[in-house]
Amino acid sequence: MNKKIDALLNDITALRDELILKANLGQAEAKEELDKLDPILDNLKLKSQKIADVAGDSAQELKVAAELGMDADSKEDLQTALELATDELKKSYEKVKNLL
């Protein structure tokens, strides 16, 4: 083959090797992040379910929220807190998705 094609093939091979390494590292990093986020998701699901179990009774919802360590003075505050928590968690999962 000619030298120009050999050089291009070598460059392409080096680029491929670099991408394979980065993909593997990205997958490992993504796995680590997922392992960190899974307990947060489980905890948020648990809190949401406990609050849903007493839905309709604002006083009871706020009591359960306080027992779960959530700071809310009204049903609206509680809703906002849950929405913010879910939004932040979604953003974290999207960051992991971008690692892949």
Secondary structure, 3 states (H helix, E strand, C coil): CCHHHHHHHHHHHHHHHHHHHHHHHHHHHHHHHHHHHHHHHHHHHHHHHHHHHCCCCHHHHHHHHHHCCCCCCCHHHHHHHHHHHHHHHHHHHHHHHHHC
